[in-house]
Structures are given as C-alpha cells and as structure tokens.
Amino acid sequence: MNKSGTLGSCIKHWSRRYATEQTQTKTQTRPKRSPVYVGLTQPPNPESVNSDYIGPPDAKSNLRPYIRHYDENETEMAKKLRLLRIEVEKWNMDFWTKHNKRFYEEKDDFIRLHKLSGSDDITADQMSVFYKSFLDKNRRMHMMYNISWYLKNFDMLTLAFAVNVEKSLSRFRRKP
C-alpha cells in the first residue's frame, strides 16, 4: 500500500499492443529504466497460441482485430463457429473501414468548402451541422448495418451455445 492507504494507485497498468514501447509515466517515482516491451512484434500464429489475442486498433476502421486460437482436436461445430467469427469480424472491419474513409473524405470536403467561403475557423456548432447531415444521409445504411450485425451475432450466439452443449456432453460421456 502507498502512503494514502490505497492499493489502486500502486498498480501499474499497461495497454496491450503488438511491438509497442511502454515507458513509465512521469508521475511514478521509480528511477528511469530502459523501455519495457510488451506484446509481440507481429500478430501471433493462431496455430501456436493458447488463447485468442486482441490486437491494437486498426488505423482505418478503429476496430481491434482478433487473432483466433484453435485446437488441433477442435470439433466440426467449433471450427464452424471459429470460421463464422472470423468472417463476421472481417465483414465488420470492411464496413467500418469504408464508412470511416467516406466520413473523413466528406469531412475534409466540408472543411475545404467552409474555408473557400472565406472563414478559416470552424466552430463546433458548424461541425455539428456536418455531423448531423452525415448521419441523416447514412441513416438507412446504419440501420441495415445494425440489423445485419444483430442477426450475425445471434447466429454466432446460437452456434456458441451448441458448441458449449457439445463440450458438456463430451465431458459427461468421458466420466466413468
């Protein structure tokens, strides 16, 4: 415990990233050491890891990619679930990559047109007009995305339930 009596302020939290340099913050009183390397230099091989890995946020989609672990003796249903998860994650990553690209292009156009009209400063109120128009223009697409996302998640959830039932039954059968 520290002087104030709380354990929470003594605990050091590092974010997980691939090949990132983590240094101590200025508020810590420990002597300076060389950087601590946390994570991996590249995404791990799914065949050689014991659990799923979550990578750093993608620069274009802002989503954190998963590296899915799988066992050599995974059942057909577990394999189907793993492949479905990968497919849904790819679909989600593709959607948000395209969406964010379109958003930033339209935002840059809005700012450029605003500056051409003679004003260099853009207020938060003026930007809110852009944000509202972008959301209104893409309302149907967002609604369709949400419906698809819910359906895909429901499919994964029912398949995950079936995989867990299958695992439980196999454990039950193995016990003498």
Buried (B, 14 or more C-beta within 10 A) or exposed (E): EEEEEEEEEEEEEEEBBBEBEBEBEEEEEEEEEEEEEBBBEEBBEBEEBEEBBEBBEBEBBEBBBBBBBBEEEBEEBBEBBBEBBBEBBEBBBEBBBEBBEBBEEBBEEBBEEBEEEEEEEBEEEEBEEBEEEBEEEBEEEEEEBEEBBEEBEEEBEEBBEBBEEBEEEEEEEEEE
